[in-house]
Amino acid sequence: MMWSDTHFPAAMRSLNPSTRAKAIEIANRLVAQGDMTKQQAITVSISEARRMARLSYSGTDAAGLYSSHSR
């Protein structure tokens, strides 16, 4: 894996720990797929993790949302 809980992009610094963990997971998967650059993966993963957190906090089940972005 490229990023971890202790080694992550500066852009993820302001995320709360659970949202950051999800963003790291998503970013690592996107980079591993090879479909986008690291910077694109960081941007997409932060946006997606924030969206999933909002859905989770609103009581909506966010499980499986990421799978729609898998290729």
C-alpha positions in Angstrom: 0.0 0.0 0.0 1.1 3.5 -0.8 -0.5 5.4 2.1 -1.3 4.5 5.7 -2.8 6.0 8.9 0.7 7.4 9.7 1.8 8.3 6.1 -0.8 10.1 4.1 -1.1 13.1 1.8 -1.1 16.5 3.4 -4.5 17.2 1.7 -6.0 14.6 4.0 -4.7 16.2 7.2 -7.9 18.1 8.0 -10.1 15.0 7.7 -11.3 13.4 10.9 -9.6 10.0 11.5 -12.4 7.8 10.3 -13.0 9.8 7.1 -9.2 9.9 6.5 -9.0 6.2 6.9 -11.6 5.7 4.2 -10.0 8.3 1.9 -6.6 6.4 2.3 -8.3 3.1 1.5 -10.0 4.6 -1.6 -6.9 6.4 -2.8 -4.7 3.3 -2.5 -7.3 1.3 -4.5 -7.5 3.9 -7.2 -3.7 4.2 -7.6 -3.4 0.4 -7.6 -5.9 0.2 -10.5 -3.6 2.4 -12.5 -6.5 4.5 -14.0 -5.4 7.8 -12.5 -2.5 9.8 -11.2 -1.8 10.0 -7.4 -3.1 13.6 -7.3 -6.3 12.6 -9.1 -6.7 9.6 -6.7 -6.2 11.9 -3.7 -8.8 14.4 -4.9 -11.4 11.7 -5.8 -10.8 9.8 -2.5 -11.3 12.8 -0.3 -14.5 13.8 -2.1 -15.8 10.2 -1.9 -14.9 9.7 1.7 -16.6 13.0 2.7 -19.7 12.0 0.7 -19.7 8.6 2.5 -19.3 10.2 5.9 -22.2 12.6 5.2 -24.4 9.7 4.2 -23.4 7.8 7.2 -24.1 10.7 9.6 -27.5 11.2 8.0 -28.4 7.7 8.8 -28.2 6.4 5.3 -26.2 3.2 4.7 -23.0 4.0 2.8 -22.0 0.4 2.3 -21.2 -0.5 -1.2 -21.0 3.0 -2.5 -17.4 2.7 -3.4 -18.0 -0.4 -5.4 -19.8 1.7 -8.0 -16.5 3.5 -8.7 -14.5 0.3 -9.1 -13.4 -0.6 -12.6 
